[in-house]
Each structure stands twice: as structure tokens, then as C-alpha cells.
Amino acid sequence: MGKKVECIHKRLYDGVFCIECGGTATERHHVIEGKNRANSERWGLTIMMCRKCHDKLHFDPKESGMAEKYKKMAQMAFEYEFDHELWMEIFGRNYI
């Protein structure tokens, strides 16, 4: 894993605060889910969230806008370290 993505991964994955509201983080969310959940894990594209925000993200994704926001952030972080072609090869979808 590259240095910059590693740094982002450390702040998000190992965080004690919810990335959305700043409350106590209790759950890890795989930013890219479904068939790419394992790739999300492998490349460190996970974030820490409190239960309330995590539920809101999953049960009201369009209204909250959180899912798309974090997918864009993940792709930008990944492409900063690597490149767009590798992102598309791995994840197969452009979010930005």
C-alpha cells in the first residue's frame, strides 16, 4: 500500500471518531461494497462511523448522500497515489 493511501487509511480505518458526525466510531464501513468489498478492504478504503451514521448511510443512501460522497473521496485518494486506469481496472466504476 502506498504512503499516501496508507496515511488516509490510518486516519479513517483506525479512527476513534465517526468520519461523518465526529461521535464515537463503533463500526467500519467498506466504502466500495458489493462485489468490490474485498478490494475495498485490500486497498484500505474503509472508514469508521458511529452506528447512527452507518445506519443512515445504508438505509437512506440517496437522501443522505453519504455513500456517494465517500466513494468519491476514496477514488480521489486512490488516484492521488496510483492512477485512474488502475482504479478502473480494480473497481470498474468512476465516481468522480
PASEBA-1860 file (N, C-alpha, C; in nm, 3 decimals):
! residues 96
1> MGKKVECI> 0.085/-0.118/0.000/0.000/0.000/0.000/0.090/0.124/0.000 ~ 0.055/0.221/-0.080/0.135/0.343/-0.092/0.129/0.429/0.032 ~ 0.225/0.517/0.044/0.238/0.602/0.162/0.115/0.690/0.186 ~ 0.067/0.757/0.081/-0.044/0.850/0.098/-0.175/0.777/0.130 ~ -0.203/0.670/0.059/-0.324/0.594/0.088/-0.313/0.533/0.228 ~ -0.195/0.490/0.265/-0.172/0.435/0.398/-0.206/0.538/0.505 ~ -0.165/0.663/0.482/-0.192/0.771/0.577/-0.342/0.795/0.588 ~ -0.410/0.800/0.475/-0.556/0.820/0.476/-0.622/0.701/0.543
9> HKRLYDGV> -0.575/0.582/0.511/-0.629/0.460/0.570/-0.616/0.465/0.722 ~ -0.501/0.508/0.771/-0.480/0.514/0.916/-0.578/0.610/0.981 ~ -0.598/0.727/0.921/-0.689/0.824/0.979/-0.834/0.776/0.974 ~ -0.873/0.708/0.868/-1.011/0.666/0.855/-1.038/0.533/0.923 ~ -0.957/0.434/0.892/-0.980/0.299/0.943/-0.956/0.289/1.093 ~ -0.849/0.349/1.140/-0.814/0.338/1.281/-0.875/0.449/1.366 ~ -0.960/0.532/1.302/-1.017/0.646/1.373/-1.107/0.606/1.488 ~ -1.107/0.686/1.591/-1.195/0.662/1.704/-1.320/0.751/1.693
17> FCIECGGT> -1.318/0.843/1.595/-1.431/0.933/1.576/-1.502/0.901/1.445 ~ -1.632/0.916/1.446/-1.712/0.897/1.325/-1.672/1.002/1.223 ~ -1.643/0.958/1.102/-1.599/1.050/0.997/-1.712/1.146/0.958 ~ -1.836/1.109/0.984/-1.949/1.191/0.943/-1.988/1.295/1.050 ~ -2.003/1.251/1.174/-2.054/1.343/1.277/-1.954/1.376/1.387 ~ -1.844/1.300/1.395/-1.745/1.324/1.499/-1.773/1.251/1.628 ~ -1.883/1.177/1.633/-1.915/1.098/1.753/-1.822/0.978/1.766 ~ -1.845/0.898/1.865/-1.762/0.780/1.888/-1.787/0.677/1.777
25> ATERHHVI> -1.680/0.640/1.709/-1.690/0.542/1.599/-1.696/0.401/1.657 ~ -1.792/0.325/1.610/-1.807/0.188/1.658/-1.811/0.087/1.545 ~ -1.824/0.135/1.419/-1.839/0.044/1.306/-1.750/0.085/1.190 ~ -1.703/-0.016/1.118/-1.620/0.009/0.999/-1.706/-0.012/0.876 ~ -1.702/0.086/0.787/-1.779/0.080/0.663/-1.685/0.060/0.545 ~ -1.714/-0.037/0.461/-1.639/-0.059/0.337/-1.696/0.036/0.233 ~ -1.617/0.133/0.192/-1.665/0.239/0.105/-1.715/0.185/-0.027 ~ -1.642/0.093/-0.086/-1.686/0.029/-0.209/-1.737/-0.109/-0.168
33> EGKNRANS> -1.868/-0.130/-0.187/-1.928/-0.252/-0.135/-1.961/-0.349/-0.247 ~ -2.043/-0.446/-0.215/-2.084/-0.545/-0.313/-1.967/-0.634/-0.354 ~ -1.957/-0.659/-0.485/-1.851/-0.748/-0.534/-1.712/-0.690/-0.511 ~ -1.702/-0.560/-0.482/-1.573/-0.497/-0.458/-1.542/-0.477/-0.310 ~ -1.621/-0.539/-0.223/-1.597/-0.526/-0.079/-1.455/-0.572/-0.042 ~ -1.413/-0.684/-0.096/-1.278/-0.736/-0.067/-1.171/-0.639/-0.118 ~ -1.194/-0.579/-0.234/-1.098/-0.480/-0.286/-1.096/-0.356/-0.199 ~ -1.211/-0.317/-0.147/-1.217/-0.204/-0.055/-1.130/-0.232/0.067
41> ERWGLTIM> -1.142/-0.352/0.118/-1.061/-0.395/0.233/-0.912/-0.399/0.196 ~ -0.882/-0.461/0.085/-0.742/-0.477/0.042/-0.670/-0.345/0.024 ~ -0.739/-0.247/-0.034/-0.676/-0.118/-0.063/-0.696/-0.015/0.046 ~ -0.756/-0.055/0.158/-0.770/0.036/0.272/-0.879/0.139/0.255 ~ -0.980/0.109/0.176/-1.088/0.204/0.151/-1.205/0.174/0.245 ~ -1.178/0.191/0.373/-1.278/0.173/0.477/-1.277/0.297/0.564 ~ -1.390/0.324/0.627/-1.400/0.439/0.716/-1.468/0.396/0.845 ~ -1.442/0.469/0.951/-1.505/0.442/1.079/-1.622/0.537/1.099
49> MCRKCHDK> -1.731/0.479/1.149/-1.853/0.557/1.169/-1.922/0.514/1.299 ~ -2.006/0.602/1.350/-2.092/0.565/1.462/-2.209/0.484/1.406 ~ -2.279/0.416/1.491/-2.390/0.330/1.447/-2.499/0.411/1.375 ~ -2.532/0.527/1.430/-2.639/0.610/1.373/-2.606/0.653/1.229 ~ -2.486/0.703/1.207/-2.446/0.747/1.072/-2.433/0.629/0.977 ~ -2.380/0.517/1.027/-2.365/0.398/0.943/-2.502/0.347/0.898 ~ -2.597/0.344/0.990/-2.734/0.304/0.955/-2.794/0.400/0.853 ~ -2.775/0.529/0.876/-2.829/0.629/0.783/-2.769/0.610/0.643
57> LHFDPKES> -2.640/0.583/0.636/-2.574/0.562/0.508/-2.634/0.443/0.434 ~ -2.659/0.334/0.505/-2.711/0.213/0.441/-2.861/0.217/0.414 ~ -2.937/0.276/0.504/-3.082/0.270/0.491/-3.142/0.389/0.416 ~ -3.063/0.495/0.397/-3.113/0.612/0.326/-2.999/0.672/0.242 ~ -2.938/0.591/0.153/-2.817/0.636/0.083/-2.838/0.754/-0.011 ~ -2.949/0.758/-0.080/-2.973/0.869/-0.174/-3.001/0.998/-0.099 ~ -3.085/0.990/0.003/-3.121/1.109/0.080/-3.002/1.166/0.156 ~ -2.924/1.078/0.217/-2.810/1.125/0.298/-2.695/1.172/0.210
65> GMAEKYKK> -2.678/1.110/0.093/-2.567/1.145/0.005/-2.431/1.098/0.054 ~ -2.428/1.029/0.167/-2.301/0.988/0.226/-2.228/0.884/0.142 ~ -2.301/0.786/0.091/-2.235/0.678/0.017/-2.158/0.734/-0.102 ~ -2.221/0.818/-0.181/-2.154/0.876/-0.298/-2.039/0.966/-0.257 ~ -2.056/1.043/-0.151/-1.951/1.132/-0.103/-1.825/1.054/-0.068 ~ -1.839/0.944/0.005/-1.722/0.868/0.047/-1.663/0.786/-0.068 ~ -1.744/0.746/-0.163/-1.691/0.678/-0.281/-1.605/0.775/-0.362 ~ -1.649/0.899/-0.377/-1.570/1.000/-0.447/-1.439/1.025/-0.373
73> MAQMAFEY> -1.447/1.039/-0.241/-1.326/1.062/-0.162/-1.228/0.945/-0.176 ~ -1.280/0.823/-0.171/-1.195/0.705/-0.183/-1.126/0.702/-0.318 ~ -1.202/0.730/-0.424/-1.142/0.729/-0.557/-1.037/0.838/-0.571 ~ -1.065/0.957/-0.520/-0.966/1.066/-0.528/-0.838/1.031/-0.453 ~ -0.852/0.972/-0.335/-0.735/0.933/-0.256/-0.654/0.825/-0.329 ~ -0.725/0.728/-0.383/-0.660/0.619/-0.455/-0.586/0.672/-0.577 ~ -0.653/0.756/-0.655/-0.593/0.807/-0.777/-0.479/0.906/-0.750 ~ -0.480/0.969/-0.635/-0.369/1.056/-0.597/-0.241/0.975/-0.582
81> EFDHELWM> -0.256/0.856/-0.526/-0.140/0.769/-0.504/-0.107/0.686/-0.628 ~ -0.209/0.638/-0.695/-0.189/0.549/-0.810/-0.236/0.620/-0.936 ~ -0.334/0.567/-1.006/-0.387/0.638/-1.123/-0.527/0.590/-1.156 ~ -0.591/0.662/-1.247/-0.729/0.632/-1.283/-0.742/0.496/-1.351 ~ -0.647/0.462/-1.434/-0.654/0.334/-1.505/-0.656/0.216/-1.408 ~ -0.572/0.222/-1.304/-0.570/0.114/-1.205/-0.702/0.111/-1.129 ~ -0.754/0.228/-1.093/-0.884/0.234/-1.025/-0.991/0.162/-1.108 ~ -0.997/0.196/-1.238/-1.098/0.137/-1.325/-1.076/-0.013/-1.343
89> EIFGRNYI> -0.952/-0.054/-1.348/-0.920/-0.197/-1.360/-0.969/-0.274/-1.238 ~ -0.952/-0.215/-1.122/-0.989/-0.283/-0.997/-1.138/-0.270/-0.967 ~ -1.188/-0.145/-0.970/-1.324/-0.118/-0.924/-1.428/-0.107/-1.036 ~ -1.384/-0.076/-1.158/-1.471/-0.078/-1.274/-1.579/0.027/-1.281 ~ -1.572/0.128/-1.196/-1.673/0.235/-1.198/-1.609/0.366/-1.155 ~ -1.645/0.472/-1.226/-1.595/0.605/-1.195/-1.697/0.679/-1.109 ~ -1.653/0.732/-0.995/-1.742/0.804/-0.904/-1.719/0.956/-0.908 ~ -1.613/1.000/-0.977/-1.585/1.144/-0.981/-1.596/1.198/-1.123
END
